[in-house]
């Protein structure tokens, strides 16, 4: 294993189906990774491919995703949401068992109109869930 940047570039080389020799992979090729910071055990970088910006993530596993206007704070919130979903009683990849009663208050905050709309959207997708 090399540096974080080298390992991420090796991963991205394969994921993006880059042309060239694997022996050319370095900390700065095929992508110039710009370190943004850390979220827990994950080290977050950004890079560009053509005209699109991406996050490159090093942590328990290597990953990348399009930024689509997200900031590192947005990404941190996405990780929190993903971890919350993972901690729920998964039914399938498409559905989790949503908490009942007062658990909604902790999960979605105190009853703003936005949160009520989110609850309705979530429960409409989960036919067997009561709120």
C-alpha positions, 0 to 999 in steps of 0.5 A, a space after each residue: 500500500 502507498 499513500 492515501 492519494 496513491 491508493 485512491 488514484 489506483 482505485 479511481 484508475 480502475 473505476 474510471 477505466 482509465 487508459 494507460 499503464 497501472 505503473 504510471 499511477 502516483 499521488 498526482 495521476 490520474 487525478 490531482 486529489 485536493 484534500 478537503 478534511 476528515 469526517 470521522 475516520 474518513 479522509 475526504 478529497 475532491 478531484 475533477 474529471 472533465 467538467 465534473 467535480 467528485 469527492 474521493 473518500 478514503 476510510 474503511 473502504 475507498 469510494 467516490 461520488 459526484 459532488 453535485 454542489 455538495 460541500 464537505 458538511 453536506 457529505 458529513 450529513 449524508 454519512 450520518 443519515 446513512 449510518 442512521 439507516 444502517 442502524 435501523 431494522 433493515 427489511 430489504 435494500 429498498 426499505 427499512 423499518 422506520 421508528 414508531 411514536 416519539 422516535 420520529 421526534 429524535 430522528 426528524 427534529 421537532 414538528 416543522 412543516 418540512 419534517 411532517 412532509 418528510 414523514 409523510 413521504 417516508 411513510 408513503 414509501 413504507 406501506 406497513 409503517 405507522 407514524 
